[in-house]
Amino acid sequence: MFVVKQSDATSKVQLYAELNQQLASLFADEADGLANAANLAALLYEALPALNWAGFYFLRGRELLLGPFQGKVACVRIALGRGVCGSAAEKRETIVVPDVHAFPGHIACDAASRSEIVVPLLKNGALLGVLDLDSPEPARFDQADAEGLGEAVQLLLAASDMTRLCG
């Protein structure tokens, strides 16, 4: 049984260092991409403050398909280039949105969401999907979140066989 260690970190950098250490341990004996993505979403949802959604969308053709997540029922399919997830996937770059209502074409799966961060899953130059986190607080995410979540995604991709999730 894996127990999430509650952090008393005083900075986001320290919090993500602790989380990513837990992730490395969690992934050490598991290579299944679905299982690892599910556990990553659960760990982030439990350990990070002020989230109302944490999860994945995986690339299928020209759209993103809902994967493992924690939070309310979500949008199932998102076209590339549409909303924050589709834009991050199309641009292949992390997008931090302090106010989702000001983002052109934002897709409101949960009306309570006020800010969002989306990190693309890129392996050997190929887009596999995105990690998406939403918060009910405006401006919840910043560069420290982008870097910490980027490292978490790299740990996931290095440890996991993602072939059956993307296609």
C-alpha positions in Angstrom: 0.0 0.0 0.0 1.3 3.5 -0.9 0.5 6.3 1.5 0.7 9.9 0.3 3.0 11.8 2.6 1.5 15.1 3.6 4.0 17.9 3.0 4.9 20.8 5.3 6.8 22.5 2.5 7.1 26.2 2.7 7.5 26.7 -1.0 6.1 25.3 -4.2 9.6 24.3 -5.3 10.0 22.2 -2.2 6.4 20.8 -2.4 7.1 19.6 -6.0 10.5 18.1 -5.1 8.7 16.0 -2.4 5.8 15.1 -4.7 8.2 14.1 -7.5 10.2 12.0 -5.1 7.0 10.2 -4.1 6.1 9.7 -7.8 9.5 8.2 -8.6 8.9 5.7 -5.8 5.3 5.1 -6.9 6.4 4.3 -10.5 9.5 2.3 -9.5 7.8 -1.1 -9.9 5.1 -0.3 -12.4 5.4 0.3 -16.2 1.7 0.4 -17.2 0.9 3.9 -18.5 -2.8 3.8 -17.5 -2.1 2.7 -13.9 0.7 5.3 -13.6 -1.4 8.1 -15.1 -4.3 7.2 -12.7 -2.0 7.3 -9.7 -0.3 10.6 -10.8 -3.8 12.2 -11.1 -4.8 10.9 -7.7 -1.5 12.0 -6.0 -1.7 15.5 -7.4 -5.4 15.9 -6.5 -4.7 14.8 -2.9 -1.5 16.6 -2.3 -1.8 19.9 -4.1 -4.0 22.6 -2.5 -6.9 24.3 -4.2 -7.6 21.9 -7.1 -11.0 20.9 -8.3 -9.8 18.7 -11.2 -6.6 16.9 -12.1 -6.3 14.5 -14.9 -5.2 13.5 -18.4 -6.4 13.7 -22.0 -4.7 11.4 -24.5 -4.2 12.0 -28.2 -6.5 10.1 -30.6 -6.2 11.3 -34.1 -6.9 15.0 -34.1 -8.5 15.1 -30.7 -7.8 14.6 -27.1 -9.8 11.8 -25.3 -10.4 11.8 -21.6 -8.1 9.6 -19.5 -7.7 9.0 -15.8 -8.7 11.9 -13.6 -9.9 13.1 -10.1 -12.8 15.6 -9.8 -16.2 16.2 -11.3 -17.4 14.6 -14.5 -15.4 16.0 -17.4 -15.6 16.8 -21.1 -14.8 13.5 -23.0 -13.3 14.8 -26.3 -11.5 18.0 -27.1 -10.3 19.0 -30.6 -6.7 20.0 -31.0 -6.5 23.8 -30.9 -9.7 24.1 -28.9 -9.8 25.4 -25.3 -6.7 25.4 -23.0 -6.1 21.6 -23.4 -6.4 21.6 -27.2 -4.2 24.8 -27.4 -1.4 23.4 -25.2 -1.5 20.2 -27.2 -1.4 21.9 -30.6 1.4 24.3 -29.5 3.2 21.5 -27.6 3.9 23.9 -24.7 2.7 24.4 -21.1 -0.1 27.0 -20.8 -0.8 28.7 -17.5 -4.2 30.5 -17.4 -4.8 32.8 -14.4 -8.4 33.5 -15.5 -10.1 30.9 -17.6 -13.0 33.3 -18.4 -10.5 35.5 -20.2 -9.1 32.7 -22.3 -10.6 32.7 -25.9 -12.5 29.6 -26.5 -12.2 28.2 -23.0 -14.2 25.0 -22.5 -16.1 25.1 -19.2 -16.4 21.5 -18.0 -16.8 22.7 -14.4 -18.3 26.2 -13.9 -16.3 26.5 -10.6 -13.0 26.5 -12.4 -11.2 29.9 -12.4 -7.6 29.0 -13.4 -5.9 26.2 -15.2 -2.6 24.8 -16.2 -2.0 22.3 -19.0 1.3 20.4 -19.6 1.7 18.5 -22.8 3.0 14.9 -22.8 5.8 14.8 -25.3 8.0 11.7 -25.8 10.7 11.6 -28.4 9.1 14.6 -30.1 5.7 12.9 -30.3 2.6 14.4 -28.6 0.9 11.8 -26.5 -1.6 14.0 -24.6 -1.8 16.5 -21.8 -2.0 16.8 -18.0 -4.7 19.2 -17.0 -5.2 20.8 -13.6 -8.1 23.2 -12.7 -8.6 25.4 -9.6 -11.5 27.3 -8.2 -9.0 30.0 -7.3 -8.0 32.7 -9.8 -4.3 32.8 -10.6 -3.6 29.5 -8.7 -0.8 28.4 -11.0 2.5 29.9 -11.8 6.0 29.1 -13.2 6.8 26.9 -10.2 3.8 24.8 -10.9 4.7 24.6 -14.6 8.2 23.4 -13.7 7.1 20.9 -11.0 4.4 19.4 -13.1 6.7 19.3 -16.1 9.1 17.2 -14.0 6.2 15.0 -12.9 5.2 14.4 -16.5 8.8 13.5 -17.4 8.8 10.9 -14.6 5.6 9.4 -15.8 6.8 9.2 -19.4 10.2 7.7 -18.4 8.6 5.1 -16.2 5.6 4.1 -18.4 4.6 2.3 -21.5 2.1 4.7 -23.0 1.5 2.8 -26.3 -2.0 1.5 -25.5 -3.2 5.0 -24.4 -2.4 6.9 -27.5 -3.3 6.3 -31.1 
